[in-house]
């Protein structure tokens, strides 16, 4: 069941701390924070928004409970990055709301495709991505080497 009041909003400087907080929670639970994580936490506007992407925040009754980012890869492709929902808000459709906002924004900005990398152990995340049409395009340790994220072993994509 969805929370009574969920609002997805784009990046605002005053929400910066929540991008790092929410992502640290899920990464540190099963993995480790890497240099590229720290870079995105320090400057999500510069890494995602300024080059043509976006950062979204899911607010529940005014409290930031979820986030995700879009990184423009090229004129036709966005990468979905840093999807995170607070543990106490999981199972309440926040990931779904963030995903809808990300897909709609990518379409509005002319993208034809969205890609992401994730980890095969993240069952709920994989289910969310599949629900929105993502299919696995590659699996294996080479994804970690190519992306610089040691936790990445699944690559997925959806046609928009």
Phi and psi in degrees as a GROMACS rama.xvg file:
@    title "Ramachandran Plot"
@    xaxis  label "Phi"
@    yaxis  label "Psi"
@TYPE xy
-73.3181  148.951  UNK-2
-62.1307  160.601  UNK-3
-60.305  -38.0375  UNK-4
-140.618  100.87  UNK-5
-115.949  128.95  UNK-6
-129.733  129.934  UNK-7
-102.285  123.767  UNK-8
-123.281  152.396  UNK-9
-76.4896  173.056  UNK-10
-50.2538  134.834  UNK-11
-137.824  137.216  UNK-12
-52.677  -34.996  UNK-13
-70.556  -10.1323  UNK-14
-97.2865  -1.78892  UNK-15
-48.4072  -48.1312  UNK-16
-59.4777  -29.8487  UNK-17
-73.4286  -29.7317  UNK-18
-59.9306  -49.1041  UNK-19
-68.0792  -45.7946  UNK-20
-56.6477  -50.4491  UNK-21
-67.7328  -39.6513  UNK-22
-71.3848  -37.8787  UNK-23
-59.66  -39.2196  UNK-24
-55.8354  -52.0646  UNK-25
-76.5326  -36.4629  UNK-26
-66.3991  -48.3133  UNK-27
-67.7482  -19.4121  UNK-28
-64.4518  -42.4491  UNK-29
-125.584  -11.8472  UNK-30
-133.336  -156.536  UNK-31
-133.337  149.903  UNK-32
-71.07  132.895  UNK-33
-114.179  170.392  UNK-34
-56.8092  -40.584  UNK-35
-69.0073  -29.3021  UNK-36
-64.2629  -49.8999  UNK-37
-57.8393  -40.1399  UNK-38
-62.5514  -41.5301  UNK-39
-71.8287  -33.2896  UNK-40
-67.3589  -37.7682  UNK-41
-70.7363  -33.8022  UNK-42
-147.638  67.4236  UNK-43
-63.1128  -30.9033  UNK-44
-63.6347  -49.0951  UNK-45
-66.7955  -35.6476  UNK-46
-79.7308  -35.7875  UNK-47
-114.905  -52.3806  UNK-48
-73.6576  -53.008  UNK-49
-56.9874  -39.8057  UNK-50
-80.2631  11.0959  UNK-51
108.134  6.33342  UNK-52
-98.6221  -151.114  UNK-53
-161.076  157.987  UNK-54
-123.933  132.171  UNK-55
-114.221  150.249  UNK-56
-128.717  134.668  UNK-57
-98.2143  118.96  UNK-58
-103.345  132.307  UNK-59
-115.457  113.334  UNK-60
49.1384  41.6566  UNK-61
85.676  -7.02273  UNK-62
-98.7172  135.023  UNK-63
-74.4696  116.343  UNK-64
-122.189  -4.62016  UNK-65
-159.242  160.822  UNK-66
-157.937  159.094  UNK-67
-160.949  165.994  UNK-68
-132.81  152.813  UNK-69
-116.168  128.875  UNK-70
-114.187  125.539  UNK-71
-75.3316  121.205  UNK-72
-86.7027  -44.5917  UNK-73
-160.356  -172.498  UNK-74
-59.8031  -28.3765  UNK-75
-106.01  -7.52919  UNK-76
-134.369  134.239  UNK-77
-114.798  149.051  UNK-78
-105.961  130.83  UNK-79
-82.7985  127.606  UNK-80
-132.734  155.603  UNK-81
52.3237  46.6537  UNK-82
-76.6043  122.906  UNK-83
-147.255  138.367  UNK-84
-130.221  135.146  UNK-85
-56.2813  139.969  UNK-86
-51.7281  -40.2244  UNK-87
-72.2257  -10.4123  UNK-88
-109.543  0.718689  UNK-89
-67.5513  147.971  UNK-90
82.1549  10.7435  UNK-91
-118.426  22.8446  UNK-92
70.9423  16.475  UNK-93
-68.9783  -41.1307  UNK-94
-59.5227  -39.3967  UNK-95
-62.8394  -44.3839  UNK-96
-65.0755  -41.798  UNK-97
-63.8493  -42.3873  UNK-98
-63.2371  -43.1848  UNK-99
-60.2883  -42.1002  UNK-100
-64.7849  -42.4636  UNK-101
-64.7522  -45.7607  UNK-102
-64.2178  -43.4801  UNK-103
-62.8444  -42.2644  UNK-104
-65.3163  -43.9012  UNK-105
-59.958  -43.0997  UNK-106
-63.4172  -45.0184  UNK-107
-60.9839  -29.5929  UNK-108
-92.7264  12.1284  UNK-109
86.8724  10.4678  UNK-110
-71.882  149.487  UNK-111
-107.59  -12.011  UNK-112
-152.838  148.83  UNK-113
-128.311  138.526  UNK-114
-124.565  164.043  UNK-115
-158.902  161.147  UNK-116
-123.215  146.85  UNK-117
-151.002  -168.015  UNK-118
-119.787  139.531  UNK-119
-63.8231  -17.0197  UNK-120
-83.4069  -8.17944  UNK-121
-91.9287  71.001  UNK-122
-52.7044  -51.0868  UNK-123
-60.955  -38.211  UNK-124
-65.43  -45.1988  UNK-125
-59.0949  -41.1582  UNK-126
-62.088  -42.2012  UNK-127
-61.6149  -46.375  UNK-128
-62.9771  -44.3274  UNK-129
-63.7246  -38.6365  UNK-130
-56.6685  -32.0776  UNK-131
-97.8046  17.2558  UNK-132
94.2841  -0.421734  UNK-133
-68.7371  141.615  UNK-134
-124.518  149.694  UNK-135
-71.314  128.437  UNK-136
-104.754  -26.1512  UNK-137
-158.576  152.436  UNK-138
-138.669  148.269  UNK-139
136.124  168.578  UNK-140
-67.0848  -20.3842  UNK-141
-63.788  -24.3933  UNK-142
-64.6098  -40.9737  UNK-143
-61.6395  -44.4389  UNK-144
-62.8764  -41.2732  UNK-145
-72.648  -34.2017  UNK-146
-94.0828  -19.6616  UNK-147
82.9353  4.11462  UNK-148
-105.264  110.72  UNK-149
-62.448  -21.7144  UNK-150
-83.9077  -11.9482  UNK-151
-79.5435  120.965  UNK-152
-138.236  5.61575  UNK-153
-134.723  133.561  UNK-154
-116.257  134.481  UNK-155
-132.268  159.448  UNK-156
-151.176  156.098  UNK-157
-138.349  140.404  UNK-158
-85.2515  133.725  UNK-159
